[in-house]
Amino acid sequence: MADGAPRWYLIHTGVVQAVLPVPTDPTTAAAELNRLGAIFSNGLAATRKLERCVDSVLIVTGWFRKRPDEKPKLLTTRQATNLCRAMMESKPISG
């Protein structure tokens, strides 16, 4: 993603599940909200996938270890969901 646009890396159980553009309007917020729900609603499937993806977990944790300045930018699923909902309702966005 060489365009420099901000992205959300959806990390679930230590594995990058998807990379999405940060929503910028109600339409993209609705799309990203649907993707958040789809990815984070099935914990059991993600846990089973984790058993096969230990190397991905190590890469993600190593990346954050080498870049501690990125950690404060992390959002929980709830925070990302609230951002999308606020944007969809045209409310001021807060974490």
Residue frames relative to the residue before (quaternion, step in Angstrom):
aa qw qx qy qz dx dy dz
M 1.0000 0.0000 0.0000 0.0000 0.00 0.00 0.00
A 0.0012 -0.8666 0.4956 -0.0584 3.45 0.49 1.26
D 0.5082 0.6754 -0.4207 0.3295 3.61 1.20 -0.01
G 0.4689 -0.7136 0.4147 0.3145 3.60 1.25 -0.17
A 0.4552 0.6810 -0.4568 0.3468 3.59 1.24 0.03
P 0.5217 -0.6415 0.4477 0.3404 3.60 -0.99 0.73
R 0.1468 -0.7914 0.5922 0.0377 3.54 -1.09 0.80
W 0.2962 -0.6763 0.6333 0.2320 3.50 -1.33 0.41
Y 0.1752 -0.7357 0.6459 0.1042 3.55 -0.87 1.01
L 0.2198 -0.7872 0.5640 0.1180 3.57 -0.48 1.17
I 0.0390 -0.8109 0.5813 -0.0546 3.52 -0.36 1.34
H 0.0266 0.7900 -0.6078 0.0759 3.53 -0.66 1.17
T 0.8325 -0.0370 -0.0563 0.5499 3.55 -0.75 1.14
G 0.7301 -0.4721 0.2320 0.4361 3.55 0.98 0.90
V 0.6648 0.4653 -0.2931 0.5056 3.58 1.26 0.08
V 0.4278 -0.6719 0.5362 0.2793 3.58 -0.94 0.88
Q 0.2092 -0.8084 0.5444 0.0796 3.56 -0.56 1.22
A 0.7877 -0.0924 0.0974 0.6012 3.58 1.11 -0.71
V 0.2142 -0.7180 0.6413 0.1655 3.53 -1.34 0.34
L 0.0236 -0.8244 0.5628 -0.0558 3.55 -0.60 1.21
P 0.5063 -0.6004 0.4969 0.3691 3.58 -1.12 0.48
V 0.5208 -0.6005 0.4915 0.3558 3.57 -1.09 0.67
P 0.4698 -0.6882 0.4612 0.3050 3.61 -0.79 0.93
T 0.1776 -0.8100 0.5560 0.0574 3.53 -1.04 0.85
D 0.7860 0.1261 -0.0744 0.6006 3.58 1.26 -0.15
P 0.7203 -0.4544 0.2796 0.4433 3.63 -1.19 0.23
T 0.6435 0.5327 -0.3350 0.4358 3.60 0.99 -0.73
T 0.7044 0.4287 -0.2772 0.4932 3.59 0.83 -0.92
A 0.5922 0.5594 -0.3680 0.4484 3.60 1.11 -0.58
A 0.6504 0.5092 -0.3174 0.4658 3.60 0.96 -0.83
A 0.6525 0.5123 -0.3156 0.4607 3.58 0.97 -0.83
E 0.6900 0.4674 -0.2882 0.4716 3.57 0.90 -0.89
L 0.5963 0.5549 -0.3617 0.4535 3.60 1.08 -0.62
N 0.6417 0.5111 -0.3176 0.4755 3.58 0.99 -0.79
R 0.6641 0.4979 -0.3055 0.4666 3.58 0.96 -0.84
L 0.6090 0.5419 -0.3480 0.4630 3.59 1.03 -0.77
G 0.6700 0.5089 -0.2960 0.4522 3.57 0.88 -0.95
A 0.6659 0.5117 -0.3029 0.4506 3.54 0.93 -0.89
I 0.7142 0.4612 -0.2628 0.4563 3.58 0.91 -0.85
F 0.7955 0.3517 -0.1739 0.4617 3.57 0.80 -0.96
S 0.5658 0.6236 -0.3920 0.3706 3.61 1.20 0.01
N 0.7441 0.3851 -0.2163 0.5013 3.60 1.14 -0.44
G 0.1398 -0.8489 0.5081 0.0401 3.56 0.31 1.28
L 0.6458 0.5384 -0.3307 0.4287 3.59 0.96 -0.82
A 0.6574 0.4965 -0.3193 0.4683 3.60 0.90 -0.87
A 0.6523 0.5097 -0.3200 0.4608 3.57 0.98 -0.80
T 0.6289 0.5288 -0.3358 0.4606 3.58 1.02 -0.76
R 0.6512 0.4982 -0.3171 0.4765 3.59 0.96 -0.79
K 0.6398 0.5125 -0.3265 0.4705 3.57 1.00 -0.78
L 0.6029 0.5847 -0.3498 0.4151 3.58 1.01 -0.80
E 0.6134 0.5662 -0.3487 0.4260 3.57 1.00 -0.77
R 0.7244 0.4115 -0.2352 0.5005 3.59 1.15 -0.59
C 0.7503 0.4183 -0.1864 0.4768 3.60 1.24 -0.32
V 0.1458 0.8220 -0.5386 0.1138 3.59 0.98 0.72
D 0.6152 0.5544 -0.3561 0.4329 3.60 1.01 -0.71
S 0.6288 0.5286 -0.3335 0.4625 3.62 1.04 -0.72
V 0.6269 0.5293 -0.3335 0.4643 3.57 0.99 -0.81
L 0.6661 0.5043 -0.3031 0.4584 3.57 0.91 -0.87
I 0.6377 0.5172 -0.3269 0.4679 3.59 1.01 -0.76
V 0.6789 0.4894 -0.2968 0.4598 3.60 0.85 -0.94
T 0.6859 0.4664 -0.3015 0.4703 3.60 0.82 -0.89
G 0.6346 0.5274 -0.3281 0.4598 3.59 1.05 -0.72
W 0.6173 0.5471 -0.3392 0.4522 3.57 1.04 -0.78
F 0.6936 0.4567 -0.2804 0.4813 3.60 0.88 -0.91
R 0.6065 0.5471 -0.3573 0.4529 3.59 1.07 -0.61
K 0.7019 0.4536 -0.2593 0.4841 3.60 1.01 -0.81
R 0.7730 0.2602 -0.1316 0.5634 3.60 1.22 -0.47
P 0.0463 -0.8492 0.5255 0.0252 3.61 0.55 1.11
D 0.5818 0.5888 -0.3764 0.4160 3.62 1.18 -0.41
E 0.6197 0.5467 -0.3395 0.4494 3.61 1.23 -0.32
K 0.5576 0.6571 -0.3842 0.3313 3.59 1.11 -0.61
P 0.6530 0.5090 -0.3504 0.4379 3.68 0.90 -0.69
K 0.6184 0.5550 -0.3438 0.4374 3.61 1.21 -0.33
L 0.4766 0.6878 -0.4354 0.3321 3.58 1.25 -0.20
L 0.1600 -0.7532 0.6309 0.0955 3.54 -1.15 0.73
T 0.4173 -0.6452 0.5643 0.3020 3.54 -1.13 0.59
T 0.6673 -0.4651 0.3734 0.4460 3.56 -1.25 0.20
R 0.6433 0.5300 -0.3200 0.4504 3.58 0.97 -0.85
Q 0.6596 0.5041 -0.3158 0.4595 3.60 0.91 -0.86
A 0.6618 0.4935 -0.3070 0.4736 3.60 0.92 -0.88
T 0.6345 0.5221 -0.3207 0.4712 3.58 1.01 -0.82
N 0.6654 0.4994 -0.3041 0.4639 3.59 0.91 -0.89
L 0.6213 0.5331 -0.3405 0.4625 3.60 1.03 -0.73
C 0.6652 0.4957 -0.3000 0.4710 3.57 0.93 -0.89
R 0.6703 0.4981 -0.3066 0.4568 3.59 0.85 -0.90
A 0.6450 0.5146 -0.3240 0.4628 3.58 0.96 -0.83
M 0.6566 0.5024 -0.3141 0.4668 3.57 0.97 -0.82
M 0.6439 0.5229 -0.3195 0.4581 3.57 1.01 -0.79
E 0.7187 0.4046 -0.2317 0.5158 3.58 1.10 -0.69
S 0.4050 -0.7392 0.4366 0.3145 3.57 1.37 0.04
K 0.3678 0.6971 -0.5155 0.3362 3.54 1.04 0.85
P 0.5992 -0.5190 0.4294 0.4327 3.60 -1.18 0.33
I 0.3937 -0.7386 0.5043 0.2126 3.56 -0.94 0.92
S 0.1002 0.7531 -0.6464 0.0709 3.52 -1.03 0.94
G 0.5607 -0.6237 0.4292 0.3354 3.58 -1.13 0.69
